[in-house]
Amino acid sequence: MEKIIVIGAGQAGASCVAKLRAEGYEGAITLIGDEPVPPYQRPPLSKAYLLGEMALDRLFLRPEAWYAENGIELRLGAPVDAIDAGAKTVTVGRDVLPYDALVLATGSTPRRLPAKIGGDLAGVHVVRTLADVDAMEPEVTQGRRALIVGGGYIGLEAAAVARKRGMDVTLIEAAPRILGRVAAPETADYFRALHTAHGVRILEGVGLECLNGADGRVVGAILQNGEEHPYDMVIAGIGIVVNDGPAQMAGVTLDNGIATDIHGQTSDPNIWAAGDCASLPFRGTRIRLESVQNAIDQAEAVAKNILGAGQDYVPKPWFWSDQYDVKLQIAGLNTGYDRVAVRDGGAARSHWYYADDILLAVDAMNDPRGYMIGKRLIEAGKSPAPDVVANLEADLKALLKA
């Protein structure tokens, strides 16, 4: 194999090319990204970077010089124009680049509010890229009024940062409660109380009717409950859309993302996928995992499998979120849970998800011990009884030996 092209210069793409070199691949590698900057960390963008606590150069996963030193051609600010899977070529501008293996690490794009309700007004933002946050930063200032649309983790993190910058913050969620898709009511209750204590006004079961504008800029909003308020800026956290344009060009199978097998290979044996964009088999169904951990692990598995390792990729999901002084750590996937055991240690709290008697996942708030033990139990296939984990007298660590 002489030439490998990776499309997508995010966490997955950067991890894939680094792993190819670490595994001893000596052929040509090209990493193509549509942003004009080298691969960088996304999680700190809306937190430490926006708050001014992290400098730009600390965001980059590696110094730009590292890529040249390792024989990796970086093509930045270079959207892909065409893929010819039969000829095994990628077209970028006027250049037609041949490949022996192609990796799609194209990630995702945040959903935007529709233009017909004012989503195209200046001052309406999403949180995904460095450019998004750089555009937002001058507006996140003390005394201004922010409307957050969406009560998932992105919206809640944005609300926390806006409050820390001294803004007046309202968060609306069209569904009956915040975190409705991703967490139990117990976790939603915890974070609702946390944000309310920090001065965020949370409205659940309330959608956005439209945004009001003046001179092309947002100045307020009408909510579906009839309320109308002035706002200086709006942040939308209403989900993501998979960047599957290159996959469509290549003609590979799509199924809630770019469908891959257990090795990361698509329906075309010369094309692979990893990261947010990849749909992979898991416990008899298909999932996409939108997390840094998965982007790294899956991309590294793909790199090894391109080189012939034949390694099954079995994800061990974990996630995190930082809000105010609370660090939420999540292990496992809670899909299909039917009960939650609450371990309430006051400052340290954890919610344990079960399906029948099987432990599926743990949400741990300022409880790194509970998180680590829960993660190890899940990965080992062990399921202590719910009443045991809820008992503060129980030694959780001893459960690992049971």
Rosetta blueprint (number, residue, H / E / L):
1 M L
2 E L
3 K E
4 I E
5 I E
6 V E
7 I E
8 G L
9 A L
10 G L
11 Q H
12 A H
13 G H
14 A H
15 S H
16 C H
17 V H
18 A H
19 K H
20 L H
21 R H
22 A H
23 E L
24 G L
25 Y L
26 E L
27 G L
28 A E
29 I E
30 T E
31 L E
32 I E
33 G L
34 D L
35 E L
36 P L
37 V L
38 P L
39 P L
40 Y E
41 Q L
42 R L
43 P L
44 P L
45 L H
46 S H
47 K H
48 A H
49 Y H
50 L L
51 L L
52 G L
53 E L
54 M L
55 A L
56 L H
57 D H
58 R H
59 L H
60 F E
61 L L
62 R L
63 P L
64 E H
65 A H
66 W H
67 Y H
68 A H
69 E H
70 N L
71 G L
72 I E
73 E E
74 L E
75 R E
76 L L
77 G L
78 A L
79 P L
80 V L
81 D L
82 A E
83 I E
84 D E
85 A L
86 G L
87 A L
88 K L
89 T E
90 V E
91 T E
92 V E
93 G L
94 R L
95 D E
96 V E
97 L E
98 P E
99 Y L
100 D L
101 A E
102 L E
103 V E
104 L E
105 A L
106 T L
107 G L
108 S E
109 T E
110 P E
111 R L
112 R L
113 L L
114 P L
115 A H
116 K H
117 I H
118 G L
119 G L
120 D L
121 L L
122 A E
123 G L
124 V E
125 H E
126 V E
127 V L
128 R L
129 T L
130 L H
131 A H
132 D H
133 V H
134 D H
135 A H
136 M H
137 E H
138 P H
139 E H
140 V L
141 T L
142 Q L
143 G L
144 R L
145 R E
146 A E
147 L E
148 I E
149 V E
150 G L
151 G L
152 G L
153 Y H
154 I H
155 G H
156 L H
157 E H
158 A H
159 A H
160 A H
161 V H
162 A H
163 R H
164 K H
165 R L
166 G L
167 M L
168 D E
169 V E
170 T E
171 L E
172 I E
173 E E
174 A L
175 A L
176 P L
177 R L
178 I L
179 L L
180 G L
181 R L
182 V L
183 A L
184 A L
185 P H
186 E H
187 T H
188 A H
189 D H
190 Y H
191 F H
192 R H
193 A H
194 L H
195 H H
196 T H
197 A H
198 H L
199 G L
200 V L
201 R E
202 I E
203 L E
204 E E
205 G L
206 V L
207 G L
208 L E
209 E E
210 C E
211 L E
212 N E
213 G E
214 A E
215 D L
216 G L
217 R E
218 V E
219 V E
220 G E
221 A E
222 I E
223 L E
224 Q L
225 N L
226 G L
227 E L
228 E E
229 H E
230 P E
231 Y L
232 D L
233 M E
234 V E
235 I E
236 A E
237 G L
238 I L
239 G L
240 I E
241 V E
242 V E
243 N L
244 D L
245 G H
246 P H
247 A H
248 Q H
249 M H
250 A H
251 G L
252 V L
253 T L
254 L E
255 D L
256 N L
257 G L
258 I E
259 A E
260 T L
261 D L
262 I L
263 H L
264 G L
265 Q E
266 T L
267 S L
268 D L
269 P L
270 N L
271 I E
272 W E
273 A E
274 A L
275 G L
276 D L
277 C L
278 A E
279 S E
280 L E
281 P E
282 F E
283 R L
284 G L
285 T E
286 R E
287 I E
288 R L
289 L L
290 E L
291 S L
292 V H
293 Q H
294 N H
295 A H
296 I H
297 D H
298 Q H
299 A H
300 E H
301 A H
302 V H
303 A H
304 K H
305 N H
306 I H
307 L L
308 G L
309 A L
310 G L
311 Q L
312 D L
313 Y L
314 V L
315 P L
316 K L
317 P L
318 W E
319 F E
320 W E
321 S E
322 D E
323 Q E
324 Y L
325 D L
326 V E
327 K E
328 L E
329 Q E
330 I E
331 A E
332 G E
333 L L
334 N L
335 T L
336 G L
337 Y L
338 D L
339 R E
340 V E
341 A E
342 V E
343 R E
344 D E
345 G E
346 G L
347 A L
348 A E
349 R E
350 S E
351 H E
352 W E
353 Y E
354 Y E
355 A E
356 D L
357 D L
358 I E
359 L E
360 L E
361 A E
362 V E
363 D E
364 A E
365 M E
366 N L
367 D L
368 P H
369 R H
370 G H
371 Y H
372 M H
373 I H
374 G H
375 K H
376 R H
377 L H
378 I H
379 E H
380 A H
381 G L
382 K L
383 S L
384 P L
385 A L
386 P H
387 D H
388 V H
389 V H
390 A H
391 N L
392 L L
393 E L
394 A L
395 D L
396 L H
397 K H
398 A H
399 L H
400 L L
401 K L
402 A L
